[in-house]
Amino acid sequence: MNATDYLNRSALYRKLVYGPYREFAGVYAAKMSNEGLGRQCTWRSLSLFRDLMDWHVGNGHAPR
């Protein structure tokens, strides 16, 4: 399973795409698809992206 297949089925990706950082999540997902990453690497990358965005908001920075 490659990144594109995973992204089509991922609940984590749907949460990110419909969240406050949707533009960043979409660009990041497109980059992962173009790179041809596998499912595990894509999942881990999205998890790190989510954690980074949570940390960013937790430190008082609002999405712009």
mmCIF file as Biopython writes it, N, C-alpha, C and O atoms, coordinates in Angstrom:
data_model
#
loop_
_atom_site.group_PDB
_atom_site.id
_atom_site.type_symbol
_atom_site.label_atom_id
_atom_site.label_alt_id
_atom_site.label_comp_id
_atom_site.label_asym_id
_atom_site.label_entity_id
_atom_site.label_seq_id
_atom_site.pdbx_PDB_ins_code
_atom_site.Cartn_x
_atom_site.Cartn_y
_atom_site.Cartn_z
_atom_site.occupancy
_atom_site.B_iso_or_equiv
_atom_site.auth_seq_id
_atom_site.auth_asym_id
_atom_site.pdbx_PDB_model_num
ATOM 1   N N  . MET A ? 1  ? 0.859   -1.175 0.000  1.0 0.0 1  A 1 
ATOM 2   C CA . MET A ? 1  ? 0.000   0.000  0.000  1.0 0.0 1  A 1 
ATOM 3   C C  . MET A ? 1  ? 0.903   1.235  0.000  1.0 0.0 1  A 1 
ATOM 4   O O  . MET A ? 1  ? 1.811   1.355  0.823  1.0 0.0 1  A 1 
ATOM 5   N N  . ASN A ? 2  ? 0.642   2.131  -0.920 1.0 0.0 2  A 1 
ATOM 6   C CA . ASN A ? 2  ? 1.445   3.355  -0.984 1.0 0.0 2  A 1 
ATOM 7   C C  . ASN A ? 2  ? 0.712   4.509  -0.289 1.0 0.0 2  A 1 
ATOM 8   O O  . ASN A ? 2  ? -0.388  4.336  0.236  1.0 0.0 2  A 1 
ATOM 9   N N  . ALA A ? 3  ? 1.336   5.672  -0.297 1.0 0.0 3  A 1 
ATOM 10  C CA . ALA A ? 3  ? 0.791   6.833  0.416  1.0 0.0 3  A 1 
ATOM 11  C C  . ALA A ? 3  ? -0.593  7.221  -0.092 1.0 0.0 3  A 1 
ATOM 12  O O  . ALA A ? 3  ? -1.479  7.537  0.703  1.0 0.0 3  A 1 
ATOM 13  N N  . THR A ? 4  ? -0.783  7.200  -1.398 1.0 0.0 4  A 1 
ATOM 14  C CA . THR A ? 4  ? -2.076  7.597  -1.966 1.0 0.0 4  A 1 
ATOM 15  C C  . THR A ? 4  ? -3.185  6.667  -1.497 1.0 0.0 4  A 1 
ATOM 16  O O  . THR A ? 4  ? -4.257  7.130  -1.107 1.0 0.0 4  A 1 
ATOM 17  N N  . ASP A ? 5  ? -2.943  5.366  -1.531 1.0 0.0 5  A 1 
ATOM 18  C CA . ASP A ? 5  ? -3.937  4.398  -1.059 1.0 0.0 5  A 1 
ATOM 19  C C  . ASP A ? 5  ? -4.248  4.624  0.419  1.0 0.0 5  A 1 
ATOM 20  O O  . ASP A ? 5  ? -5.409  4.612  0.830  1.0 0.0 5  A 1 
ATOM 21  N N  . TYR A ? 6  ? -3.204  4.827  1.204  1.0 0.0 6  A 1 
ATOM 22  C CA . TYR A ? 6  ? -3.392  5.039  2.632  1.0 0.0 6  A 1 
ATOM 23  C C  . TYR A ? 6  ? -4.194  6.315  2.903  1.0 0.0 6  A 1 
ATOM 24  O O  . TYR A ? 6  ? -5.113  6.314  3.722  1.0 0.0 6  A 1 
ATOM 25  N N  . LEU A ? 7  ? -3.846  7.393  2.218  1.0 0.0 7  A 1 
ATOM 26  C CA . LEU A ? 7  ? -4.525  8.669  2.452  1.0 0.0 7  A 1 
ATOM 27  C C  . LEU A ? 7  ? -6.009  8.597  2.102  1.0 0.0 7  A 1 
ATOM 28  O O  . LEU A ? 7  ? -6.826  9.266  2.736  1.0 0.0 7  A 1 
ATOM 29  N N  . ASN A ? 8  ? -6.360  7.803  1.112  1.0 0.0 8  A 1 
ATOM 30  C CA . ASN A ? 8  ? -7.767  7.657  0.731  1.0 0.0 8  A 1 
ATOM 31  C C  . ASN A ? 8  ? -8.587  6.973  1.819  1.0 0.0 8  A 1 
ATOM 32  O O  . ASN A ? 8  ? -9.806  7.135  1.863  1.0 0.0 8  A 1 
ATOM 33  N N  . ARG A ? 9  ? -7.934  6.207  2.700  1.0 0.0 9  A 1 
ATOM 34  C CA . ARG A ? 9  ? -8.646  5.444  3.724  1.0 0.0 9  A 1 
ATOM 35  C C  . ARG A ? 9  ? -8.413  5.952  5.141  1.0 0.0 9  A 1 
ATOM 36  O O  . ARG A ? 9  ? -9.062  5.476  6.072  1.0 0.0 9  A 1 
ATOM 37  N N  . SER A ? 10 ? -7.523  6.886  5.325  1.0 0.0 10 A 1 
ATOM 38  C CA . SER A ? 10 ? -7.050  7.276  6.652  1.0 0.0 10 A 1 
ATOM 39  C C  . SER A ? 10 ? -7.990  8.230  7.386  1.0 0.0 10 A 1 
ATOM 40  O O  . SER A ? 10 ? -8.316  9.307  6.886  1.0 0.0 10 A 1 
ATOM 41  N N  . ALA A ? 11 ? -8.418  7.818  8.578  1.0 0.0 11 A 1 
ATOM 42  C CA . ALA A ? 11 ? -9.220  8.693  9.432  1.0 0.0 11 A 1 
ATOM 43  C C  . ALA A ? 11 ? -8.370  9.855  9.946  1.0 0.0 11 A 1 
ATOM 44  O O  . ALA A ? 11 ? -8.860  10.976 10.078 1.0 0.0 11 A 1 
ATOM 45  N N  . LEU A ? 12 ? -7.109  9.587  10.233 1.0 0.0 12 A 1 
ATOM 46  C CA . LEU A ? 12 ? -6.199  10.639 10.689 1.0 0.0 12 A 1 
ATOM 47  C C  . LEU A ? 12 ? -6.074  11.730 9.631  1.0 0.0 12 A 1 
ATOM 48  O O  . LEU A ? 12 ? -6.127  12.917 9.955  1.0 0.0 12 A 1 
ATOM 49  N N  . TYR A ? 13 ? -5.910  11.343 8.389  1.0 0.0 13 A 1 
ATOM 50  C CA . TYR A ? 13 ? -5.799  12.325 7.307  1.0 0.0 13 A 1 
ATOM 51  C C  . TYR A ? 13 ? -7.089  13.139 7.174  1.0 0.0 13 A 1 
ATOM 52  O O  . TYR A ? 13 ? -7.035  14.355 6.988  1.0 0.0 13 A 1 
ATOM 53  N N  . ARG A ? 14 ? -8.239  12.483 7.267  1.0 0.0 14 A 1 
ATOM 54  C CA . ARG A ? 14 ? -9.519  13.210 7.187  1.0 0.0 14 A 1 
ATOM 55  C C  . ARG A ? 14 ? -9.630  14.240 8.308  1.0 0.0 14 A 1 
ATOM 56  O O  . ARG A ? 14 ? -10.098 15.355 8.079  1.0 0.0 14 A 1 
ATOM 57  N N  . LYS A ? 15 ? -9.206  13.876 9.512  1.0 0.0 15 A 1 
ATOM 58  C CA . LYS A ? 15 ? -9.251  14.827 10.630 1.0 0.0 15 A 1 
ATOM 59  C C  . LYS A ? 15 ? -8.349  16.024 10.367 1.0 0.0 15 A 1 
ATOM 60  O O  . LYS A ? 15 ? -8.711  17.162 10.670 1.0 0.0 15 A 1 
ATOM 61  N N  . LEU A ? 16 ? -7.178  15.763 9.804  1.0 0.0 16 A 1 
ATOM 62  C CA . LEU A ? 16 ? -6.248  16.859 9.520  1.0 0.0 16 A 1 
ATOM 63  C C  . LEU A ? 16 ? -6.765  17.758 8.400  1.0 0.0 16 A 1 
ATOM 64  O O  . LEU A ? 16 ? -6.634  18.980 8.469  1.0 0.0 16 A 1 
ATOM 65  N N  . VAL A ? 17 ? -7.347  17.158 7.381  1.0 0.0 17 A 1 
ATOM 66  C CA . VAL A ? 17 ? -7.830  17.921 6.227  1.0 0.0 17 A 1 
ATOM 67  C C  . VAL A ? 17 ? -9.020  18.809 6.598  1.0 0.0 17 A 1 
ATOM 68  O O  . VAL A ? 17 ? -9.198  19.881 6.019  1.0 0.0 17 A 1 
ATOM 69  N N  . TYR A ? 18 ? -9.827  18.372 7.554  1.0 0.0 18 A 1 
ATOM 70  C CA . TYR A ? 18 ? -10.984 19.169 7.954  1.0 0.0 18 A 1 
ATOM 71  C C  . TYR A ? 18 ? -10.705 20.016 9.196  1.0 0.0 18 A 1 
ATOM 72  O O  . TYR A ? 18 ? -11.617 20.626 9.753  1.0 0.0 18 A 1 
ATOM 73  N N  . GLY A ? 19 ? -9.452  20.052 9.625  1.0 0.0 19 A 1 
ATOM 74  C CA . GLY A ? 19 ? -9.062  20.840 10.786 1.0 0.0 19 A 1 
ATOM 75  C C  . GLY A ? 19 ? -8.542  22.215 10.393 1.0 0.0 19 A 1 
ATOM 76  O O  . GLY A ? 19 ? -8.611  22.607 9.228  1.0 0.0 19 A 1 
ATOM 77  N N  . PRO A ? 20 ? -8.029  22.934 11.365 1.0 0.0 20 A 1 
ATOM 78  C CA . PRO A ? 20 ? -7.577  24.307 11.113 1.0 0.0 20 A 1 
ATOM 79  C C  . PRO A ? 20 ? -6.338  24.408 10.231 1.0 0.0 20 A 1 
ATOM 80  O O  . PRO A ? 20 ? -6.059  25.471 9.678  1.0 0.0 20 A 1 
ATOM 81  N N  . TYR A ? 21 ? -5.597  23.320 10.094 1.0 0.0 21 A 1 
ATOM 82  C CA . TYR A ? 21 ? -4.378  23.346 9.279  1.0 0.0 21 A 1 
ATOM 83  C C  . TYR A ? 21 ? -4.560  22.604 7.966  1.0 0.0 21 A 1 
ATOM 84  O O  . TYR A ? 21 ? -3.616  22.011 7.445  1.0 0.0 21 A 1 
ATOM 85  N N  . ARG A ? 22 ? -5.767  22.637 7.436  1.0 0.0 22 A 1 
ATOM 86  C CA . ARG A ? 22 ? -6.107  21.858 6.236  1.0 0.0 22 A 1 
ATOM 87  C C  . ARG A ? 22 ? -5.204  22.159 5.046  1.0 0.0 22 A 1 
ATOM 88  O O  . ARG A ? 22 ? -4.848  21.248 4.299  1.0 0.0 22 A 1 
ATOM 89  N N  . GLU A ? 23 ? -4.829  23.416 4.860  1.0 0.0 23 A 1 
ATOM 90  C CA . GLU A ? 23 ? -3.970  23.762 3.719  1.0 0.0 23 A 1 
ATOM 91  C C  . GLU A ? 23 ? -2.605  23.098 3.847  1.0 0.0 23 A 1 
ATOM 92  O O  . GLU A ? 23 ? -2.080  22.547 2.879  1.0 0.0 23 A 1 
ATOM 93  N N  . PHE A ? 24 ? -2.037  23.154 5.044  1.0 0.0 24 A 1 
ATOM 94  C CA . PHE A ? 24 ? -0.737  22.531 5.265  1.0 0.0 24 A 1 
ATOM 95  C C  . PHE A ? 24 ? -0.821  21.013 5.126  1.0 0.0 24 A 1 
ATOM 96  O O  . PHE A ? 24 ? 0.066   20.385 4.549  1.0 0.0 24 A 1 
ATOM 97  N N  . ALA A ? 25 ? -1.892  20.432 5.659  1.0 0.0 25 A 1 
ATOM 98  C CA . ALA A ? 25 ? -2.062  18.978 5.586  1.0 0.0 25 A 1 
ATOM 99  C C  . ALA A ? 25 ? -2.191  18.524 4.139  1.0 0.0 25 A 1 
ATOM 100 O O  . ALA A ? 25 ? -1.623  17.499 3.762  1.0 0.0 25 A 1 
ATOM 101 N N  . GLY A ? 26 ? -2.923  19.265 3.328  1.0 0.0 26 A 1 
ATOM 102 C CA . GLY A ? 26 ? -3.086  18.907 1.920  1.0 0.0 26 A 1 
ATOM 103 C C  . GLY A ? 26 ? -1.783  18.964 1.147  1.0 0.0 26 A 1 
ATOM 104 O O  . GLY A ? 26 ? -1.492  18.079 0.343  1.0 0.0 26 A 1 
ATOM 105 N N  . VAL A ? 27 ? -1.001  20.001 1.388  1.0 0.0 27 A 1 
ATOM 106 C CA . VAL A ? 27 ? 0.293   20.137 0.709  1.0 0.0 27 A 1 
ATOM 107 C C  . VAL A ? 27 ? 1.237   19.027 1.157  1.0 0.0 27 A 1 
ATOM 108 O O  . VAL A ? 27 ? 1.938   18.433 0.338  1.0 0.0 27 A 1 
ATOM 109 N N  . TYR A ? 28 ? 1.252   18.753 2.442  1.0 0.0 28 A 1 
ATOM 110 C CA . TYR A ? 28 ? 2.126   17.708 2.984  1.0 0.0 28 A 1 
ATOM 111 C C  . TYR A ? 28 ? 1.727   16.336 2.434  1.0 0.0 28 A 1 
ATOM 112 O O  . TYR A ? 28 ? 2.594   15.536 2.082  1.0 0.0 28 A 1 
ATOM 113 N N  . ALA A ? 29 ? 0.437   16.063 2.359  1.0 0.0 29 A 1 
ATOM 114 C CA . ALA A ? 29 ? -0.040  14.786 1.822  1.0 0.0 29 A 1 
ATOM 115 C C  . ALA A ? 29 ? 0.317   14.640 0.350  1.0 0.0 29 A 1 
ATOM 116 O O  . ALA A ? 29 ? 0.705   13.558 -0.089 1.0 0.0 29 A 1 
ATOM 117 N N  . ALA A ? 30 ? 0.191   15.711 -0.409 1.0 0.0 30 A 1 
ATOM 118 C CA . ALA A ? 30 ? 0.555   15.659 -1.831 1.0 0.0 30 A 1 
ATOM 119 C C  . ALA A ? 30 ? 2.039   15.351 -1.996 1.0 0.0 30 A 1 
ATOM 120 O O  . ALA A ? 30 ? 2.430   14.592 -2.882 1.0 0.0 30 A 1 
ATOM 121 N N  . LYS A ? 31 ? 2.850   15.941 -1.144 1.0 0.0 31 A 1 
ATOM 122 C CA . LYS A ? 31 ? 4.294   15.678 -1.206 1.0 0.0 31 A 1 
ATOM 123 C C  . LYS A ? 31 ? 4.590   14.210 -0.893 1.0 0.0 31 A 1 
ATOM 124 O O  . LYS A ? 31 ? 5.417   13.588 -1.559 1.0 0.0 31 A 1 
ATOM 125 N N  . MET A ? 32 ? 3.921   13.662 0.112  1.0 0.0 32 A 1 
ATOM 126 C CA . MET A ? 32 ? 4.137   12.249 0.453  1.0 0.0 32 A 1 
ATOM 127 C C  . MET A ? 32 ? 3.687   11.343 -0.682 1.0 0.0 32 A 1 
ATOM 128 O O  . MET A ? 32 ? 4.348   10.346 -0.974 1.0 0.0 32 A 1 
ATOM 129 N N  . SER A ? 33 ? 2.581   11.672 -1.324 1.0 0.0 33 A 1 
ATOM 130 C CA . SER A ? 33 ? 2.099   10.875 -2.458 1.0 0.0 33 A 1 
ATOM 131 C C  . SER A ? 33 ? 3.082   10.925 -3.610 1.0 0.0 33 A 1 
ATOM 132 O O  . SER A ? 33 ? 3.362   9.904  -4.239 1.0 0.0 33 A 1 
ATOM 133 N N  . ASN A ? 34 ? 3.605   12.103 -3.889 1.0 0.0 34 A 1 
ATOM 134 C CA . ASN A ? 34 ? 4.571   12.249 -4.980 1.0 0.0 34 A 1 
ATOM 135 C C  . ASN A ? 34 ? 5.870   11.507 -4.699 1.0 0.0 34 A 1 
ATOM 136 O O  . ASN A ? 34 ? 6.522   11.015 -5.620 1.0 0.0 34 A 1 
ATOM 137 N N  . GLU A ? 35 ? 6.243   11.426 -3.426 1.0 0.0 35 A 1 
ATOM 138 C CA . GLU A ? 35 ? 7.464   10.721 -3.039 1.0 0.0 35 A 1 
ATOM 139 C C  . GLU A ? 35 ? 7.279   9.207  -3.115 1.0 0.0 35 A 1 
ATOM 140 O O  . GLU A ? 35 ? 8.258   8.463  -3.179 1.0 0.0 35 A 1 
ATOM 141 N N  . GLY A ? 36 ? 6.027   8.752  -3.106 1.0 0.0 36 A 1 
ATOM 142 C CA . GLY A ? 36 ? 5.757   7.316  -3.177 1.0 0.0 36 A 1 
ATOM 143 C C  . GLY A ? 36 ? 6.028   6.581  -1.875 1.0 0.0 36 A 1 
ATOM 144 O O  . GLY A ? 36 ? 6.444   5.422  -1.888 1.0 0.0 36 A 1 
ATOM 145 N N  . LEU A ? 37 ? 5.795   7.245  -0.757 1.0 0.0 37 A 1 
ATOM 146 C CA . LEU A ? 37 ? 6.046   6.625  0.539  1.0 0.0 37 A 1 
ATOM 147 C C  . LEU A ? 37 ? 5.084   5.474  0.793  1.0 0.0 37 A 1 
ATOM 148 O O  . LEU A ? 37 ? 3.999   5.426  0.214  1.0 0.0 37 A 1 
ATOM 149 N N  . GLY A ? 38 ? 5.477   4.559  1.648  1.0 0.0 38 A 1 
ATOM 150 C CA . GLY A ? 38 ? 4.636   3.433  2.029  1.0 0.0 38 A 1 
ATOM 151 C C  . GLY A ? 38 ? 3.651   3.817  3.113  1.0 0.0 38 A 1 
ATOM 152 O O  . GLY A ? 38 ? 3.687   4.932  3.634  1.0 0.0 38 A 1 
ATOM 153 N N  . ARG A ? 39 ? 2.770   2.884  3.450  1.0 0.0 39 A 1 
ATOM 154 C CA . ARG A ? 39 ? 1.714   3.130  4.428  1.0 0.0 39 A 1 
ATOM 155 C C  . ARG A ? 39 ? 2.276   3.504  5.796  1.0 0.0 39 A 1 
ATOM 156 O O  . ARG A ? 39 ? 1.855   4.498  6.386  1.0 0.0 39 A 1 
ATOM 157 N N  . GLN A ? 40 ? 3.216   2.720  6.301  1.0 0.0 40 A 1 
ATOM 158 C CA . GLN A ? 40 ? 3.753   2.958  7.644  1.0 0.0 40 A 1 
ATOM 159 C C  . GLN A ? 40 ? 4.456   4.310  7.736  1.0 0.0 40 A 1 
ATOM 160 O O  . GLN A ? 40 ? 4.283   5.039  8.713  1.0 0.0 40 A 1 
ATOM 161 N N  . CYS A ? 41 ? 5.229   4.633  6.747  1.0 0.0 41 A 1 
ATOM 162 C CA . CYS A ? 41 ? 5.943   5.918  6.736  1.0 0.0 41 A 1 
ATOM 163 C C  . CYS A ? 41 ? 4.952   7.082  6.633  1.0 0.0 41 A 1 
ATOM 164 O O  . CYS A ? 41 ? 5.134   8.116  7.276  1.0 0.0 41 A 1 
ATOM 165 N N  . THR A ? 42 ? 3.919   6.912  5.829  1.0 0.0 42 A 1 
ATOM 166 C CA . THR A ? 42 ? 2.900   7.956  5.687  1.0 0.0 42 A 1 
ATOM 167 C C  . THR A ? 42 ? 2.151   8.156  6.996  1.0 0.0 42 A 1 
ATOM 168 O O  . THR A ? 42 ? 1.917   9.289  7.417  1.0 0.0 42 A 1 
ATOM 169 N N  . TRP A ? 43 ? 1.773   7.048  7.643  1.0 0.0 43 A 1 
ATOM 170 C CA . TRP A ? 43 ? 1.071   7.138  8.924  1.0 0.0 43 A 1 
ATOM 171 C C  . TRP A ? 43 ? 1.937   7.858  9.956  1.0 0.0 43 A 1 
ATOM 172 O O  . TRP A ? 43 ? 1.464   8.744  10.667 1.0 0.0 43 A 1 
ATOM 173 N N  . ARG A ? 44 ? 3.207   7.468  10.029 1.0 0.0 44 A 1 
ATOM 174 C CA . ARG A ? 44 ? 4.105   8.072  11.013 1.0 0.0 44 A 1 
ATOM 175 C C  . ARG A ? 44 ? 4.304   9.562  10.728 1.0 0.0 44 A 1 
ATOM 176 O O  . ARG A ? 44 ? 4.330   10.375 11.652 1.0 0.0 44 A 1 
ATOM 177 N N  . SER A ? 45 ? 4.440   9.907  9.479  1.0 0.0 45 A 1 
ATOM 178 C CA . SER A ? 45 ? 4.624   11.313 9.105  1.0 0.0 45 A 1 
ATOM 179 C C  . SER A ? 45 ? 3.396   12.142 9.461  1.0 0.0 45 A 1 
ATOM 180 O O  . SER A ? 45 ? 3.526   13.256 9.969  1.0 0.0 45 A 1 
ATOM 181 N N  . LEU A ? 46 ? 2.204   11.608 9.197  1.0 0.0 46 A 1 
ATOM 182 C CA . LEU A ? 46 ? 0.977   12.326 9.554  1.0 0.0 46 A 1 
ATOM 183 C C  . LEU A ? 46 ? 0.836   12.464 11.065 1.0 0.0 46 A 1 
ATOM 184 O O  . LEU A ? 46 ? 0.386   13.498 11.559 1.0 0.0 46 A 1 
ATOM 185 N N  . SER A ? 47 ? 1.219   11.426 11.795 1.0 0.0 47 A 1 
ATOM 186 C CA . SER A ? 47 ? 1.156   11.489 13.259 1.0 0.0 47 A 1 
ATOM 187 C C  . SER A ? 47 ? 2.085   12.565 13.797 1.0 0.0 47 A 1 
ATOM 188 O O  . SER A ? 47 ? 1.717   13.315 14.701 1.0 0.0 47 A 1 
ATOM 189 N N  . LEU A ? 48 ? 3.280   12.640 13.247 1.0 0.0 48 A 1 
ATOM 190 C CA . LEU A ? 48 ? 4.218   13.683 13.665 1.0 0.0 48 A 1 
ATOM 191 C C  . LEU A ? 48 ? 3.701   15.070 13.301 1.0 0.0 48 A 1 
ATOM 192 O O  . LEU A ? 48 ? 3.846   16.016 14.076 1.0 0.0 48 A 1 
ATOM 193 N N  . PHE A ? 49 ? 3.101   15.188 12.124 1.0 0.0 49 A 1 
ATOM 194 C CA . PHE A ? 49 ? 2.507   16.456 11.693 1.0 0.0 49 A 1 
ATOM 195 C C  . PHE A ? 49 ? 1.406   16.875 12.670 1.0 0.0 49 A 1 
ATOM 196 O O  . PHE A ? 49 ? 1.355   18.031 13.090 1.0 0.0 49 A 1 
ATOM 197 N N  . ARG A ? 50 ? 0.532   15.942 13.027 1.0 0.0 50 A 1 
ATOM 198 C CA . ARG A ? 50 ? -0.549  16.230 13.977 1.0 0.0 50 A 1 
ATOM 199 C C  . ARG A ? 50 ? 0.019   16.666 15.324 1.0 0.0 50 A 1 
ATOM 200 O O  . ARG A ? 50 ? -0.450  17.642 15.909 1.0 0.0 50 A 1 
ATOM 201 N N  . ASP A ? 51 ? 1.023   15.950 15.818 1.0 0.0 51 A 1 
ATOM 202 C CA . ASP A ? 51 ? 1.628   16.298 17.104 1.0 0.0 51 A 1 
ATOM 203 C C  . ASP A ? 51 ? 2.277   17.679 17.062 1.0 0.0 51 A 1 
ATOM 204 O O  . ASP A ? 51 ? 2.177   18.444 18.021 1.0 0.0 51 A 1 
ATOM 205 N N  . LEU A ? 52 ? 2.928   17.992 15.972 1.0 0.0 52 A 1 
ATOM 206 C CA . LEU A ? 52 ? 3.552   19.309 15.822 1.0 0.0 52 A 1 
ATOM 207 C C  . LEU A ? 52 ? 2.495   20.410 15.817 1.0 0.0 52 A 1 
ATOM 208 O O  . LEU A ? 52 ? 2.678   21.449 16.452 1.0 0.0 52 A 1 
ATOM 209 N N  . MET A ? 53 ? 1.403   20.189 15.112 1.0 0.0 53 A 1 
ATOM 210 C CA . MET A ? 53 ? 0.338   21.191 15.069 1.0 0.0 53 A 1 
ATOM 211 C C  . MET A ? 53 ? -0.323  21.340 16.440 1.0 0.0 53 A 1 
ATOM 212 O O  . MET A ? 53 ? -0.660  22.453 16.843 1.0 0.0 53 A 1 
ATOM 213 N N  . ASP A ? 54 ? -0.511  20.226 17.163 1.0 0.0 54 A 1 
ATOM 214 C CA . ASP A ? 54 ? -1.069  20.292 18.517 1.0 0.0 54 A 1 
ATOM 215 C C  . ASP A ? 54 ? -0.142  21.076 19.443 1.0 0.0 54 A 1 
ATOM 216 O O  . ASP A ? 54 ? -0.601  21.884 20.250 1.0 0.0 54 A 1 
ATOM 217 N N  . TRP A ? 55 ? 1.153   20.836 19.326 1.0 0.0 55 A 1 
ATOM 218 C CA . TRP A ? 55 ? 2.134   21.556 20.138 1.0 0.0 55 A 1 
ATOM 219 C C  . TRP A ? 55 ? 2.098   23.043 19.800 1.0 0.0 55 A 1 
ATOM 220 O O  . TRP A ? 55 ? 2.161   23.890 20.690 1.0 0.0 55 A 1 
ATOM 221 N N  . HIS A ? 56 ? 1.998   23.348 18.529 1.0 0.0 56 A 1 
ATOM 222 C CA . HIS A ? 56 ? 1.980   24.741 18.061 1.0 0.0 56 A 1 
ATOM 223 C C  . HIS A ? 56 ? 0.787   25.485 18.660 1.0 0.0 56 A 1 
ATOM 224 O O  . HIS A ? 56 ? 0.934   26.597 19.168 1.0 0.0 56 A 1 
ATOM 225 N N  . VAL A ? 57 ? -0.377  24.877 18.600 1.0 0.0 57 A 1 
ATOM 226 C CA . VAL A ? 57 ? -1.584  25.489 19.157 1.0 0.0 57 A 1 
ATOM 227 C C  . VAL A ? 57 ? -1.486  25.549 20.682 1.0 0.0 57 A 1 
ATOM 228 O O  . VAL A ? 57 ? -1.910  26.530 21.292 1.0 0.0 57 A 1 
ATOM 229 N N  . GLY A ? 58 ? -0.929  24.507 21.299 1.0 0.0 58 A 1 
ATOM 230 C CA . GLY A ? 58 ? -0.784  24.463 22.753 1.0 0.0 58 A 1 
ATOM 231 C C  . GLY A ? 58 ? 0.125   25.548 23.304 1.0 0.0 58 A 1 
ATOM 232 O O  . GLY A ? 58 ? 0.035   25.903 24.480 1.0 0.0 58 A 1 
ATOM 233 N N  . ASN A ? 59 ? 0.991   26.070 22.464 1.0 0.0 59 A 1 
ATOM 234 C CA . ASN A ? 59 ? 1.882   27.153 22.879 1.0 0.0 59 A 1 
ATOM 235 C C  . ASN A ? 59 ? 1.316   28.529 22.548 1.0 0.0 59 A 1 
ATOM 236 O O  . ASN A ? 59 ? 2.041   29.524 22.550 1.0 0.0 59 A 1 
ATOM 237 N N  . GLY A ? 60 ? 0.031   28.578 22.268 1.0 0.0 60 A 1 
ATOM 238 C CA . GLY A ? 60 ? -0.640  29.861 22.083 1.0 0.0 60 A 1 
ATOM 239 C C  . GLY A ? 60 ? -0.634  30.413 20.675 1.0 0.0 60 A 1 
ATOM 240 O O  . GLY A ? 60 ? -0.995  31.572 20.468 1.0 0.0 60 A 1 
ATOM 241 N N  . HIS A ? 61 ? -0.236  29.618 19.708 1.0 0.0 61 A 1 
ATOM 242 C CA . HIS A ? 61 ? -0.230  30.073 18.321 1.0 0.0 61 A 1 
ATOM 243 C C  . HIS A ? 61 ? -1.495  29.585 17.627 1.0 0.0 61 A 1 
ATOM 244 O O  . HIS A ? 61 ? -1.758  28.383 17.578 1.0 0.0 61 A 1 
ATOM 245 N N  . ALA A ? 62 ? -2.253  30.489 17.108 1.0 0.0 62 A 1 
ATOM 246 C CA . ALA A ? 62 ? -3.483  30.129 16.404 1.0 0.0 62 A 1 
ATOM 247 C C  . ALA A ? 62 ? -3.179  29.914 14.928 1.0 0.0 62 A 1 
ATOM 248 O O  . ALA A ? 62 ? -2.259  30.524 14.384 1.0 0.0 62 A 1 
ATOM 249 N N  . PRO A ? 63 ? -3.953  29.048 14.281 1.0 0.0 63 A 1 
ATOM 250 C CA . PRO A ? 63 ? -3.780  28.885 12.827 1.0 0.0 63 A 1 
ATOM 251 C C  . PRO A ? 63 ? -4.124  30.177 12.106 1.0 0.0 63 A 1 
ATOM 252 O O  . PRO A ? 63 ? -5.022  30.911 12.519 1.0 0.0 63 A 1 
ATOM 253 N N  . ARG A ? 64 ? -3.411  30.447 11.035 1.0 0.0 64 A 1 
ATOM 254 C CA . ARG A ? 64 ? -3.657  31.679 10.274 1.0 0.0 64 A 1 
ATOM 255 C C  . ARG A ? 64 ? -4.200  31.359 8.923  1.0 0.0 64 A 1 
ATOM 256 O O  . ARG A ? 64 ? -4.470  32.266 8.135  1.0 0.0 64 A 1 
#
